[in-house]
Amino acid sequence: MTVQVNVYEAKTNLSKLLELVQQGERVIISKNGKPVADLIFHEPNKVIFDGLKGQVHYDEDEFNAADAEIAAMWDPDLEVETFSDPA
């Protein structure tokens, strides 16, 4: 079942409308007779760990070399081994 209310009714009866939503109802809030928002039950996002496992690849040596270059920018006295691009 769907319930449609205007903005004033929604402000006045928000707690009651939220109870309806918790019971599975859908509430449409209208302004000047035109629907502008839906109150629906919140579905939490499902978190998927390792979603890209096996799809993302990187060169660990190159990754670590970038850290050394960045560290050298902050500490000029730091001796850093630089790598040159063979291409």
Stockholm file with secondary structure:
# STOCKHOLM 1.0

chainA/1-87         MTVQVNVYEAKTNLSKLLELVQQGERVIISKNGKPVADLIFHEPNKVIFDGLKGQVHYDEDEFNAADAEIAAMWDPDLEVETFSDPA
#=GR chainA/1-87 SS CEEEEEHHHHHHTHHHHHHHHHTTCEEEEEETTEEEEEECCCCCCCCCTTTTTTTCCCCHHHHHHHHHHHHHHHCTTSCCCCCCCCC
#=GC SS_cons        CEEEEEHHHHHHTHHHHHHHHHTTCEEEEEETTEEEEEECCCCCCCCCTTTTTTTCCCCHHHHHHHHHHHHHHHCTTSCCCCCCCCC
//
